[in-house]
Amino acid sequence: MKKLMTLLVMMVMVAVTLPSHAMAAPMSAKVYKDPNCGCCAVYADYLAKREVEVEVIETDQVVEMSRMMGIPDNMQGCHLTMIDGYAISGHVPFETIERLLAERPDFKAITLPGMPMGSPGMGGIKNQPFETYQISGGTAEIYDVR
């Protein structure tokens, strides 16, 4: 019995001292992109550099898929990323994705509309804050500003 208790204590100590990412399953994402879009591939690389397992799927149905997720046409980005049941449209910063996954809100989609300069995966210099919107019930409200 004493050996079992010692073993359990050691296991708990190892678990407590390991970095949290060592025990968690890696985050995985599916990036749906138009075959002719280069910035979408750069965004997929941006996610991969943050230890996200990324699968890139080329399709000409990104607009339709975004609509199915409730994202209005004027709020869509150029690609659609699916992570853990959430639709992420456009060049959303990773910190916003981390917030989304930590909070687990009831809505199912966020979007950074258009292709803002300086956003992850886009070239250029950031010239304004990135306003990411939550999409719920056909309405859009600001979810995060970076």
N, C-alpha and C positions, 0 to 999 in steps of 0.2 A: 504494500500500500504506500509505503514511504517513497519507493522508487517511482511509482505512478504519479504521486504528488510532485516530486522533484521534476519529472519529465513535463508535467503540465505547466509548472511554473516557468521552466525554461522555454517552452513553446510560447507562452504568453510574452515573456521578455523579448524573444526574437520578433514576434509579431508587432510589439509596441515599438521596437527600435528600427524596423524596416521603414523606408520611405513609403508613404501612402500609395504612390503610383506603382510600387513594386508588387503590391497585393491586388490592386484593382485590375480588372480586365481592361485592355487597351480600348480607347475610344475608336469607333469605326464610323466611316462616312461613305456615302455614295454621292458622287457629284455627277449630276446629269447636265450635259453640256452639248451645245451645237457643235458638230464636227468641224466647223469653220472658225470657231472662236478660240483665240490664243490666250486671252486673259483668264479664261476659265481654267485652263491647264495650269497657269501660274498660281491661281487660287488653290487648286488641289495640292500643288507643291508647298504652298504656304501652310496648309493644314498638316501635311506630312511632316514638315519641319517641327511641328508641335506634337509629334509622336501620335498622330492620328493615323489609323490604317485607312487609306483612301482607295476606293474603287471608282475609276472614272468610266462613265457610261455615255457614249456618244449617241445622241438622239435628236431628231428634228421636232420632238414633242414637248420641249421645255415649257413653252407658253401654255399649252393645254394642261400639262401636269401641274403647273403653278396655279392655274384656274381651279383645278380639282382640289387643291389645297386651300382654296378660298382667297388667294392673293389676286387682287384686282389688277387688270392690265397695266394701269398707270403706276402701280406700286412694285412691279416685278423687276428683278435683277436679270442679268443675262444668263445665269445658270441657277440650278436648284440643287441644294445639298440636303440630304436626309441623314439625320443623326438621331438615333435613339427615339424615333417616332415623331421628331420635329422636322418641319420643313424650314430651311434656311435659304432665303432667296437673295442672291447677289453677293457682294464682297463684304460680308459681315465680319467685323474684327473678332478674333478668337476669344478675347476677353468677354465679349457679349455672349458668345456661345457658351463659355464656361458659366456665366451667370445664369443663362437659361437652364442649363442642365443641373445646376445647383438648386435653383428655385423650383423647378418643375411646375410652372404655371399651367392653368387649364387650357389656354389657347394652344394651337398646334403649329403656328407659323410666325416667323419673323422675317423682315425684309429690310434691306438697305437699297432703296430704289435707285435705278439708273446705274451709272458706272462712275462714282465720284473719284476724281483725281486724288491720288495718294492713298486710296483705300487698299486693303490687302489684295494683292494680285493685279492692281492697276499701277501704271507708272505715274509720274508727275509728283507734284508737291501738294500736300493737303492744304486746302485754302479755306476750309470751314469744318465745323464739327460734323461727324458722321451720325446722323439721326436714324437709328434702327427702329422700325415700327413693329408692333405686335398686331397680328391679324386675328380678329375674333368676331364671328357672326356677321361678316361682311363689312366690319368697320376697322379702321386703322387708328391706333394711338401710339404715341412715342413710347417705346419700351426702354431704350438706352441711348445715351449720347456719349460719344468718345471723341 
